[in-house]
Amino acid sequence: MHNRFIPNIRAAGLYIALAGLCPFPGRAQNKTLNAVFTPTPIRVDGSPEAEWNKAIPSDIAICMNPALTAQLSDCKVSGTAQALWNGPLLYLLFTVADPDITTGSPTDTRRSGVQVYIDQYDDKFPKFEEDDGYILVSAAGQQTGNRTNAGLMYYPSVWSTHLQSYAAAVRVDSSGSRIGYTVEIGWFIGDLPLKNGTKLGMEFVINAASSALNANPYQLYWSSGNNKGTNDNTMWGDVILAGYDDASPMQLNTYLLQQNIKKAKPSSSSATGLVRGIWTDESAVDRALAAANAALQGSTRQSEIDAANTALDTRSEDCGEAASTPIPAICPR
């Protein structure tokens, strides 16, 4: 299973459609955030550009005690989330007001920063799955996340394959005093249907770290204060792609192609690529890999990218299926 190649976009869309037919029963209404289409790709550097004015901010305002047993009031830290998208990239912007920014702790959850929980295919299932994960970006731009799935390198955490970029910047007032920070994130969505209405499950959390306590006296949640981490995503909210006019150009979606190129590269271990040297004929997958790299470097049309990805996916799967036969096996042409 760990060497399974990523299917084309139609298969991913089918998975999402089926998941939408079977939502987890009895869950409460989740918060939503529209990601507005932008014809201009965003520069992820922590300094918001004018394009962000298109995205309506959503408050991250459920203030909870550390044990998540009581909601608090009069919390001094506050923040908002905004979302944009263009082609295979979702952009998130967090604007945080925090009078006490501290990022020196060796424990990532005790730093001022933002946590993003992700359910990539938005299945709202009360159990950890491979599309679930979280990342944490501090006010100083330090990034961490959940470990590899099951602790095994060949089951990568979702952020290790989907986090495209991140940045943070301190905000100051007219006198130069620090008043908070921003965090920007670029997240790959190229394995999802790139159209209005597509959803990702997400939860946003602001760590209100205290420099005096070296701890979080409280945290702010976006969708639900009853967060159970990656063990249960049913209370997370939804980020919904919106605002596309079906005509504006998008960035080329090379996400699936890049992932399959990584999986098809010759390797001595299936944890890092496609094992070679065990087939009597590897020419077909070699040709597909060469064509895929050429398409990645030079194609300007989405149809060419998709065709190269489908060909590489097919040839690589052929080799994978042949692995169950006695060695040496023929990797089909």
C-alpha positions as semicolon CSV with decimal commas, in nm:
position;residue;x (nm);y (nm);z (nm)
1;M;0,000;0,000;0,000
2;H;0,282;0,239;0,076
3;N;0,400;0,234;-0,285
4;R;0,053;0,302;-0,423
5;F;0,063;0,572;-0,688
6;I;-0,157;0,875;-0,667
7;P;-0,462;0,847;-0,894
8;N;-0,569;1,114;-1,137
9;I;-0,796;1,397;-1,032
10;R;-1,114;1,215;-1,133
11;A;-1,045;0,942;-0,879
12;A;-0,982;1,196;-0,606
13;G;-1,307;1,368;-0,693
14;L;-1,497;1,038;-0,673
15;Y;-1,356;0,973;-0,327
16;I;-1,476;1,311;-0,209
17;A;-1,819;1,265;-0,363
18;L;-1,866;0,929;-0,193
19;A;-1,744;1,066;0,139
20;G;-1,999;1,346;0,110
21;L;-2,280;1,094;0,078
22;C;-2,195;0,937;0,414
23;P;-2,134;1,213;0,668
24;F;-2,080;1,116;1,029
25;P;-2,428;1,121;1,188
26;G;-2,522;1,359;1,464
27;R;-2,238;1,609;1,427
28;A;-2,304;1,974;1,498
29;Q;-2,293;2,249;1,238
30;N;-1,930;2,326;1,159
31;K;-1,791;2,670;1,089
32;T;-1,714;2,759;0,727
33;L;-1,464;2,989;0,556
34;N;-1,483;3,074;0,187
35;A;-1,152;3,071;0,004
36;V;-1,190;3,335;-0,266
37;F;-1,032;3,275;-0,605
38;T;-0,751;3,514;-0,689
39;P;-0,618;3,546;-1,043
40;T;-0,287;3,659;-0,896
41;P;-0,077;3,396;-0,712
42;I;0,010;3,505;-0,358
43;R;0,364;3,567;-0,238
44;V;0,385;3,385;0,095
45;D;0,616;3,605;0,303
46;G;0,413;3,703;0,611
47;S;0,340;4,051;0,473
48;P;-0,016;4,055;0,333
49;E;-0,059;4,210;-0,011
50;A;-0,362;4,397;-0,141
51;E;-0,514;4,079;-0,288
52;W;-0,603;3,969;0,066
53;N;-0,864;4,244;0,081
54;K;-1,089;4,016;-0,126
55;A;-1,104;3,757;0,153
56;I;-1,347;3,815;0,440
57;P;-1,183;3,754;0,781
58;S;-1,333;3,491;1,009
59;D;-1,283;3,524;1,385
60;I;-1,085;3,265;1,578
61;A;-1,262;3,342;1,901
62;I;-1,350;3,034;2,107
63;C;-1,123;3,087;2,406
64;M;-1,060;2,768;2,603
65;N;-0,863;2,677;2,913
66;P;-0,565;2,439;2,866
67;A;-0,769;2,131;2,958
68;L;-1,046;2,228;2,713
69;T;-1,302;2,190;2,991
70;A;-1,424;2,550;3,013
71;Q;-1,468;2,845;2,780
72;L;-1,307;3,164;2,904
73;S;-1,391;3,531;2,860
74;D;-1,181;3,848;2,856
75;C;-0,899;3,680;2,663
76;K;-0,646;3,939;2,550
77;V;-0,524;3,752;2,243
78;S;-0,748;3,756;1,935
79;G;-0,716;3,662;1,571
80;T;-0,875;3,604;1,233
81;A;-0,833;3,365;0,939
82;Q;-0,866;3,443;0,568
83;A;-0,835;3,220;0,263
84;L;-0,763;3,261;-0,108
85;W;-0,690;3,006;-0,382
86;N;-0,544;2,985;-0,729
87;G;-0,511;2,654;-0,911
88;P;-0,340;2,389;-0,698
89;L;-0,268;2,622;-0,406
90;L;-0,479;2,730;-0,111
91;Y;-0,349;3,033;0,075
92;L;-0,422;3,100;0,442
93;L;-0,359;3,423;0,629
94;F;-0,380;3,454;1,007
95;T;-0,373;3,797;1,169
96;V;-0,316;3,778;1,543
97;A;-0,331;4,051;1,807
98;D;-0,104;3,946;2,094
99;P;0,061;4,179;2,347
100;D;0,298;3,906;2,471
101;I;0,476;3,732;2,183
102;T;0,713;3,458;2,297
103;T;0,877;3,199;2,073
104;G;1,183;3,085;2,269
105;S;1,042;2,767;2,423
106;P;1,187;2,435;2,297
107;T;0,830;2,299;2,317
108;D;0,650;2,407;2,002
109;T;0,304;2,427;2,162
110;R;0,437;2,679;2,416
111;R;0,529;2,931;2,150
112;S;0,306;3,212;2,026
113;G;0,178;3,084;1,696
114;V;-0,096;2,924;1,491
115;Q;-0,189;2,558;1,458
116;V;-0,372;2,436;1,149
117;Y;-0,547;2,098;1,159
118;I;-0,617;1,948;0,817
119;D;-0,860;1,684;0,694
120;Q;-0,757;1,697;0,328
121;Y;-1,054;1,506;0,189
122;D;-1,302;1,641;0,445
123;D;-1,450;1,303;0,538
124;K;-1,538;1,413;0,894
125;F;-1,454;1,070;1,036
126;P;-1,391;1,021;1,411
127;K;-1,064;0,835;1,368
128;F;-0,716;0,929;1,247
129;E;-0,666;0,865;0,876
130;E;-0,376;0,933;0,640
131;D;-0,528;1,260;0,512
132;D;-0,541;1,405;0,866
133;G;-0,264;1,608;1,022
134;Y;-0,160;1,938;1,169
135;I;0,110;2,200;1,135
136;L;0,223;2,469;1,375
137;V;0,389;2,793;1,263
138;S;0,515;3,021;1,536
139;A;0,522;3,400;1,531
140;A;0,893;3,366;1,448
141;G;0,830;3,132;1,154
142;Q;0,930;2,805;1,326
143;Q;0,740;2,517;1,167
144;T;0,656;2,177;1,316
145;G;0,384;1,918;1,259
146;N;0,256;1,575;1,347
147;R;0,493;1,282;1,299
148;T;0,480;1,042;1,007
149;N;0,172;0,824;1,005
150;A;0,213;0,523;1,235
151;G;0,571;0,644;1,292
152;L;0,674;0,495;0,956
153;M;0,860;0,702;0,697
154;Y;0,678;0,539;0,404
155;Y;0,344;0,666;0,542
156;P;0,420;1,040;0,524
157;S;0,227;1,293;0,725
158;V;-0,013;1,496;0,512
159;W;0,176;1,820;0,572
160;S;0,503;1,676;0,443
161;T;0,346;1,634;0,098
162;H;0,106;1,931;0,099
163;L;0,276;2,220;0,280
164;Q;0,412;2,435;-0,003
165;S;0,532;2,740;0,191
166;Y;0,491;2,933;0,514
167;A;0,608;3,258;0,669
168;A;0,545;3,478;0,972
169;A;0,604;3,843;1,052
170;V;0,568;4,053;1,367
171;R;0,320;4,340;1,356
172;V;0,411;4,672;1,516
173;D;0,223;4,995;1,586
174;S;0,328;5,347;1,487
175;S;0,567;5,365;1,782
176;G;0,739;5,040;1,687
177;S;0,588;4,839;1,973
178;R;0,495;4,479;1,894
179;I;0,119;4,430;1,882
180;G;0,090;4,088;1,722
181;Y;0,193;3,889;1,417
182;T;0,079;3,740;1,089
183;V;0,122;3,386;0,958
184;E;0,084;3,297;0,590
185;I;0,062;2,943;0,454
186;G;0,058;2,796;0,104
187;W;-0,109;2,453;0,094
188;F;-0,129;2,217;-0,204
189;I;-0,482;2,122;-0,310
190;G;-0,385;1,973;-0,646
191;D;-0,527;1,634;-0,546
192;L;-0,876;1,788;-0,513
193;P;-1,125;1,912;-0,775
194;L;-1,022;2,272;-0,847
195;K;-1,368;2,421;-0,863
196;N;-1,614;2,617;-0,654
197;G;-1,766;2,415;-0,372
198;T;-1,470;2,185;-0,304
199;K;-1,413;2,154;0,071
200;L;-1,120;2,085;0,301
201;G;-1,177;2,008;0,667
202;M;-0,979;2,246;0,886
203;E;-0,948;2,377;1,239
204;F;-0,743;2,681;1,337
205;V;-0,592;2,731;1,683
206;I;-0,402;3,027;1,824
207;N;-0,154;2,952;2,100
208;A;-0,170;3,236;2,353
209;A;0,172;3,161;2,500
210;S;0,281;3,348;2,812
211;S;0,645;3,455;2,848
212;A;0,606;3,464;3,227
213;L;0,449;3,117;3,258
214;N;0,628;2,942;2,967
215;A;0,290;2,788;2,892
216;N;-0,043;2,859;2,724
217;P;-0,293;2,993;2,980
218;Y;-0,553;2,956;2,705
219;Q;-0,596;2,880;2,335
220;L;-0,833;3,023;2,078
221;Y;-1,027;2,789;1,847
222;W;-1,205;2,866;1,523
223;S;-1,474;2,598;1,481
224;S;-1,498;2,410;1,812
225;G;-1,344;2,424;2,159
226;N;-1,398;2,049;2,188
227;N;-1,092;1,968;1,981
228;K;-0,961;1,611;2,002
229;G;-0,670;1,664;1,768
230;T;-0,619;1,425;1,479
231;N;-0,811;1,151;1,659
232;D;-1,145;1,307;1,562
233;N;-1,203;1,568;1,294
234;T;-1,583;1,573;1,306
235;M;-1,594;1,910;1,483
236;W;-1,347;2,083;1,252
237;G;-1,479;2,344;1,012
238;D;-1,473;2,362;0,633
239;V;-1,270;2,581;0,400
240;I;-1,466;2,604;0,075
241;L;-1,328;2,703;-0,265
242;A;-1,534;2,990;-0,407
243;G;-1,537;3,283;-0,647
244;Y;-1,403;3,119;-0,962
245;D;-1,562;3,247;-1,284
246;D;-1,480;2,937;-1,493
247;A;-1,277;3,156;-1,730
248;S;-0,981;3,312;-1,550
249;P;-0,648;3,134;-1,600
250;M;-0,507;2,928;-1,313
251;Q;-0,160;2,817;-1,223
252;L;-0,078;2,482;-1,381
253;N;-0,166;2,194;-1,152
254;T;0,149;1,982;-1,141
255;Y;0,094;1,846;-0,790
256;L;-0,005;1,489;-0,882
257;L;0,264;1,470;-1,148
258;Q;0,534;1,579;-0,904
259;Q;0,420;1,326;-0,645
260;N;0,421;1,043;-0,897
261;I;0,764;1,142;-1,027
262;K;0,898;1,109;-0,673
263;K;0,740;0,766;-0,641
264;A;0,875;0,646;-0,977
265;K;1,236;0,747;-0,926
266;P;1,471;0,448;-0,904
267;S;1,534;0,343;-0,546
268;S;1,659;0,052;-0,343
269;S;1,359;0,092;-0,107
270;S;0,990;0,133;-0,172
271;A;0,991;0,392;0,108
272;T;1,172;0,637;-0,120
273;G;1,076;0,541;-0,474
274;L;1,022;0,251;-0,713
275;V;1,251;-0,044;-0,652
276;R;1,453;-0,122;-0,964
277;G;1,679;-0,398;-1,077
278;I;1,421;-0,671;-1,024
279;W;1,243;-0,648;-1,360
280;T;1,349;-0,802;-1,691
281;D;1,220;-0,491;-1,870
282;E;1,193;-0,149;-1,706
283;S;1,195;0,050;-2,030
284;A;0,826;0,143;-2,026
285;V;0,835;0,306;-1,686
286;D;1,169;0,471;-1,772
287;R;1,015;0,627;-2,083
288;A;0,709;0,743;-1,889
289;L;0,931;0,893;-1,618
290;A;1,141;1,079;-1,875
291;A;0,827;1,212;-2,044
292;A;0,686;1,317;-1,708
293;N;1,000;1,514;-1,620
294;A;0,993;1,679;-1,963
295;A;0,629;1,777;-1,914
296;L;0,702;1,915;-1,570
297;Q;0,983;2,130;-1,703
298;G;0,835;2,248;-2,031
299;S;0,459;2,200;-2,063
300;T;0,238;2,506;-2,070
301;R;-0,098;2,327;-2,103
302;Q;-0,283;2,139;-1,832
303;S;-0,382;1,866;-2,078
304;E;-0,014;1,781;-2,136
305;I;0,053;1,766;-1,761
306;D;-0,248;1,540;-1,706
307;A;-0,153;1,308;-1,992
308;A;0,203;1,269;-1,863
309;N;0,074;1,199;-1,513
310;T;-0,175;0,936;-1,633
311;A;0,092;0,760;-1,839
312;L;0,341;0,755;-1,550
313;D;0,075;0,642;-1,304
314;T;-0,025;0,355;-1,533
315;R;0,331;0,233;-1,603
316;S;0,432;0,258;-1,239
317;E;0,126;0,067;-1,126
318;D;0,212;-0,202;-1,380
319;C;0,549;-0,248;-1,212
320;G;0,391;-0,246;-0,868
321;E;0,141;-0,516;-0,962
322;A;0,416;-0,728;-1,117
323;A;0,587;-0,735;-0,779
324;S;0,349;-1,008;-0,668
325;T;0,478;-1,240;-0,940
326;P;0,799;-1,445;-0,917
327;I;1,115;-1,240;-0,966
328;P;1,249;-1,161;-1,220
329;A;0,922;-1,020;-1,350
330;I;0,839;-0,823;-1,659
331;C;0,737;-0,463;-1,606
332;P;0,470;-0,444;-1,884
333;R;0,529;-0,221;-2,185
